Amino acid sequence: MSDTPRPVSSSAGGPLAVTPGEPAGVGLDLTLGLWAARTGQTPPFFLIDDPERVRERADRLGMGVEIAILESPQEAGTTFRHALPVLPHRFHVASEPGRPDPANGPATVDAITRAVALVRDGAAAAVVTNPIQKETLYQAGFDHPGHTEYLAALSGPDVVPVMLLAAPALKVVPVTIHIPLSEVPRQLTTETILTTARITAAALARDFGIERPRLALAGLNPHAGEGGALGREDGEIIAPAVAVLQAEGIDARGPLPADTLFHEEARATYDVVLGMYHDQVLVPLKTLDFWGGVNVTLGLPFVRTSPDHGTALALAGTGTARIDSLRAAVDMADAMARRRAVQAAQ
């Protein structure tokens, strides 16, 4: 059993496609920083962005980064070691670090769409997305709650996306994601839990090499409902899902009290926690490893990862943003893509 994806000796089908994210955010800073700090182990990637914008940000940060303007993604493999490969992509207006402009919203979304198309066409191995500023995209007419939902829409009508947050010390999946807390009890169903758990178990086996994943399902209410005294959802919605999963041969247990799920001894007993709402599992993960977390979208026909943090507008253009999470996202995307390539060849 392996806790994190391990590189395997096979071509993953090309370099990784990195999207710019919010043009006024730290995505470009992080990408420049990651390329500048590259080693022989850094997977080749290319950035979908405006080359002039990349040069301006590099100059602002005082970074002597050579840029290679690509005609096709395949060129990134040979240019990556001596220059940052950039696949030209135009934005409507010039971006000022820290000042998002809704006019750039459509181009931001188009970059994501383009990256997915390149991966699905075999020109890139995986998609690594820098953080987006959702409020700005909403102002521009973006009608999806976030990256996860948009990527699912690009994948087809029957695709169900599952958001996994992964760090060396912990992996978590929220069953419900970007909805108000008041809506969670109304939208939480046994079938939703089953679908999420099945996708999670299959992905951990396929992409992370965990032969028989151990799933711990958190209760919704304090003390997992205290036998119904603190809420009936745990017994009526979550427990039946666990029973079905166990009958299907999936190693699942719960509902378990969330307040005792995340200490070191407890973490040794499972491979992933399925929480019933967003903050129930994201708060523990970000507390344990804020800089090492990676956002992975499970259930897609391609690999997608992202740093597990926001656009950090206040840090954009200052040279103070840390590259840790983007580095982890790139490494994880490469390892997952390589694992899938080996499986496809078998």
C-alpha positions in Angstrom: 0.0 0.0 0.0 1.3 3.5 -0.9 0.1 6.7 0.8 0.9 9.1 -2.1 1.2 8.7 -5.9 4.6 7.3 -6.8 6.4 8.1 -10.1 6.6 5.1 -12.4 8.8 4.6 -15.4 6.6 5.5 -18.3 5.8 8.5 -20.4 2.6 10.2 -19.2 1.8 11.5 -22.7 3.5 14.9 -22.6 4.2 17.9 -20.3 1.7 19.2 -17.7 -0.6 22.1 -18.7 -0.6 24.9 -16.1 -3.4 27.5 -16.2 -2.8 31.1 -15.1 -5.8 31.3 -12.7 -6.8 34.8 -11.7 -4.4 37.1 -13.6 -4.2 39.6 -10.7 -3.4 36.8 -8.2 -0.3 34.8 -7.2 -0.7 32.1 -9.9 1.9 33.7 -12.2 4.3 34.4 -9.3 4.1 30.8 -8.2 4.6 29.4 -11.7 7.6 31.6 -12.2 9.0 30.7 -8.8 8.5 27.0 -9.4 10.3 27.1 -12.7 13.1 29.1 -11.2 13.5 26.6 -8.4 13.2 23.6 -10.7 15.5 20.6 -10.2 16.1 17.5 -12.3 13.1 15.9 -10.7 10.6 18.7 -11.5 8.1 17.4 -14.1 8.1 19.5 -17.3 5.2 21.8 -17.6 4.1 24.7 -19.8 2.1 27.8 -18.8 -1.0 28.9 -20.8 -0.6 32.7 -20.6 0.4 35.9 -22.4 4.2 35.9 -22.9 4.4 39.7 -22.4 2.5 39.5 -19.2 4.8 36.7 -18.0 7.9 38.9 -18.8 6.4 41.9 -17.0 5.7 39.9 -13.9 9.1 38.3 -13.9 10.7 41.8 -14.2 8.6 43.1 -11.4 9.7 40.2 -9.2 13.3 40.7 -10.2 13.6 37.2 -11.7 15.8 36.5 -14.7 13.5 34.0 -16.3 14.0 33.1 -19.9 10.7 32.4 -21.7 10.2 30.0 -24.6 7.1 30.9 -26.7 5.6 27.6 -27.9 3.9 26.8 -31.1 2.7 23.4 -29.6 2.8 21.9 -26.1 5.1 19.1 -27.3 8.0 21.6 -27.5 7.9 22.1 -23.7 9.7 18.9 -23.1 12.8 20.1 -24.8 12.7 23.8 -23.7 11.7 23.3 -20.1 15.3 22.9 -18.7 16.5 26.2 -20.0 13.4 28.3 -20.4 9.8 28.6 -19.1 7.6 27.2 -21.8 4.6 29.5 -22.5 1.7 28.7 -24.8 0.4 32.1 -25.9 -3.0 33.1 -24.5 -4.4 36.6 -24.6 -6.2 38.5 -21.9 -8.6 41.4 -22.7 -6.9 44.0 -20.5 -3.6 44.3 -18.7 -3.7 42.9 -15.2 -2.4 44.7 -12.2 -1.3 42.4 -9.3 -3.9 42.5 -6.5 -6.6 44.2 -8.7 -8.9 41.7 -10.4 -10.8 42.9 -13.5 -14.0 41.1 -14.6 -13.0 41.9 -18.2 -10.4 39.1 -18.0 -12.9 36.6 -16.7 -13.7 35.0 -20.1 -10.0 34.6 -20.9 -9.4 33.1 -17.5 -12.1 30.5 -18.1 -10.9 29.9 -21.7 -7.5 29.0 -20.4 -9.0 26.2 -18.3 -11.1 25.0 -21.3 -8.0 25.0 -23.5 -5.9 23.1 -21.0 -8.6 20.4 -20.7 -8.8 20.1 -24.5 -5.1 19.7 -24.8 -5.1 16.9 -22.2 -8.0 15.1 -23.8 -6.3 15.4 -27.2 -3.1 13.8 -25.8 -1.0 16.9 -26.2 -0.6 17.3 -22.4 -0.5 14.8 -19.5 -2.6 16.6 -16.9 -4.1 19.9 -15.9 -2.7 21.9 -13.0 -4.9 24.9 -12.3 -3.7 28.0 -10.5 -6.4 29.6 -8.1 -9.3 31.6 -9.6 -11.1 34.5 -8.1 -14.7 33.3 -8.1 -16.3 36.6 -7.3 -14.6 38.2 -10.3 -15.7 35.3 -12.6 -19.3 35.6 -11.3 -19.2 39.2 -12.3 -18.1 38.2 -15.8 -21.1 35.7 -16.1 -19.4 32.5 -14.9 -22.3 30.3 -13.8 -20.4 27.5 -12.0 -19.7 27.4 -8.3 -16.0 26.8 -8.9 -13.2 24.9 -10.8 -14.5 21.5 -9.7 -18.0 22.0 -11.2 -16.7 23.6 -14.4 -14.3 20.8 -15.1 -17.1 18.3 -14.6 -19.2 20.2 -17.1 -16.4 20.1 -19.6 -16.1 16.3 -19.1 -19.7 15.3 -20.0 -23.2 15.2 -18.5 -22.7 12.0 -16.6 -19.5 13.0 -14.8 -19.8 13.4 -11.0 -16.8 15.3 -9.6 -15.4 14.6 -6.2 -13.0 17.0 -4.5 -10.1 15.4 -2.7 -7.7 17.5 -0.6 -4.5 15.6 -0.1 -1.4 16.2 2.0 1.2 13.8 3.3 -0.5 13.6 6.8 -4.2 13.5 5.7 -6.6 13.0 2.8 -10.1 14.3 3.0 -13.2 14.5 0.8 -16.2 16.8 1.5 -19.5 15.1 0.4 -21.2 18.4 0.0 -19.0 21.3 -1.2 -19.8 24.9 -2.0 -23.2 25.3 -0.3 -24.4 27.1 2.8 -24.1 25.2 6.0 -27.9 25.5 6.4 -28.4 23.5 3.2 -26.2 20.6 4.1 -28.9 18.5 6.0 -31.3 19.1 3.2 -28.9 18.1 0.4 -27.2 15.2 2.2 -28.5 11.9 1.0 -27.5 8.2 1.3 -27.1 8.0 -2.4 -24.8 11.1 -2.5 -22.6 9.6 0.1 -22.5 6.3 -1.8 -21.6 7.9 -5.1 -18.9 10.0 -3.4 -17.4 7.0 -1.5 -17.4 4.7 -4.6 -15.6 7.3 -6.7 -13.1 8.0 -3.9 -12.3 4.4 -3.3 -11.8 3.7 -7.0 -9.6 6.8 -7.5 -7.4 6.0 -4.4 -6.8 2.5 -5.8 -6.1 3.7 -9.4 -4.3 7.0 -8.9 -2.6 6.6 -5.5 -1.8 2.9 -5.4 -3.8 2.1 -2.3 -4.9 -1.4 -3.0 -7.9 -1.4 -0.5 -8.6 2.1 0.7 -9.9 2.5 4.2 -12.7 5.1 4.3 -13.7 6.8 7.5 -17.0 8.6 7.3 -17.5 11.5 9.7 -20.9 12.0 11.4 -22.8 15.2 10.6 -23.8 16.0 14.1 -21.8 16.3 17.3 -20.8 12.9 18.6 -22.2 11.4 15.4 -25.7 12.2 16.6 -25.4 10.6 20.1 -27.8 7.8 19.1 -30.3 10.2 17.7 -30.3 12.6 20.7 -28.3 15.2 18.7 -29.8 14.6 15.3 -31.2 11.8 13.3 -29.2 12.2 10.0 -26.3 10.1 11.2 -28.4 7.0 11.8 -30.9 7.5 9.0 -28.6 8.8 6.2 -24.9 8.0 6.9 -25.1 4.6 8.6 -27.1 3.0 5.8 -24.5 4.2 3.3 -21.8 2.7 5.3 -23.7 -0.6 5.4 -24.1 -0.7 1.7 -20.4 0.1 1.1 -19.3 -2.7 3.4 -21.6 -5.1 1.6 -20.0 -4.1 -1.7 -16.6 -4.9 -0.2 -15.4 -1.4 0.4 -13.6 -0.9 3.7 -15.8 1.8 5.2 -16.7 2.7 8.7 -18.8 5.3 10.5 -20.5 7.6 11.2 -17.6 8.6 13.5 -17.5 11.7 15.7 -15.6 14.3 13.8 -13.9 15.8 16.9 -11.8 12.6 17.4 -11.0 11.8 13.8 -8.0 13.9 13.1 -5.4 13.3 15.9 -2.3 11.3 15.0 -3.4 8.0 16.3 -6.8 8.2 14.5 -5.2 9.2 11.2 -3.2 5.9 11.3 -6.5 3.9 11.0 -7.8 5.2 7.7 -6.6 6.4 4.3 -9.2 9.2 3.8 -12.0 10.9 5.7 -15.3 11.6 4.0 -16.8 14.7 5.7 -20.4 15.7 5.3 -19.6 19.4 4.7 -16.8 21.6 3.4 -15.2 23.0 6.6 -15.6 19.8 8.6 -12.6 18.3 6.7 -10.9 21.3 5.1 -10.2 23.0 8.4 -8.3 20.0 9.8 -6.3 19.5 6.6 -5.3 23.1 6.3 -4.4 23.2 10.0 -2.1 20.2 9.7 -0.5 21.2 6.5 -1.6 24.6 5.0 1.3 24.7 2.5 1.4 21.1 1.4 -2.2 20.5 0.5 -3.3 19.7 -3.0 -6.8 19.9 -4.5 -7.5 16.9 -6.7 -10.7 16.4 -8.7 -11.6 12.8 -8.7 -14.1 11.3 -11.2 -12.8 13.1 -14.3 -11.5 11.4 -17.4 -8.3 13.3 -17.0 -6.0 14.3 -14.1 -6.5 17.7 -12.5 -4.7 19.1 -9.5 -4.4 22.6 -8.0 -2.8 24.3 -5.0 -5.0 24.2 -2.0 -5.1 27.9 -1.4 -6.7 31.0 -2.9 -5.5 33.8 -5.1 -3.7 35.7 -2.3 -4.2 39.0 -4.0 -2.3 40.9 -1.3 0.8 38.8 -2.1 0.6 39.0 -5.9 3.6 40.8 -7.4 5.5 41.0 -4.1 7.7 38.0 -4.4 6.6 36.7 -1.0 4.2 33.9 -2.1 5.3 30.4 -1.3 5.5 27.8 -4.1 5.0 24.7 -1.8 1.4 23.9 -2.8 1.9 24.4 -6.5 5.1 22.3 -6.4 3.1 19.5 -4.6 0.2 19.9 -7.1 2.6 19.5 -10.1 4.4 16.5 -8.6 1.1 14.8 -7.7 -0.4 15.5 -11.2 2.7 14.0 -12.8 2.7 10.9 -10.7 -1.0 10.3 -11.2 -0.7 10.8 -15.0 2.2 8.4 -15.1 0.3 5.8 -13.2 -2.7 6.1 -15.5 -0.4 5.8 -18.6 1.0 2.5 -17.3 -2.4 1.2 -16.6 -3.6 2.2 -20.1 -0.7 0.4 -21.6 -1.4 -2.9 -19.8 
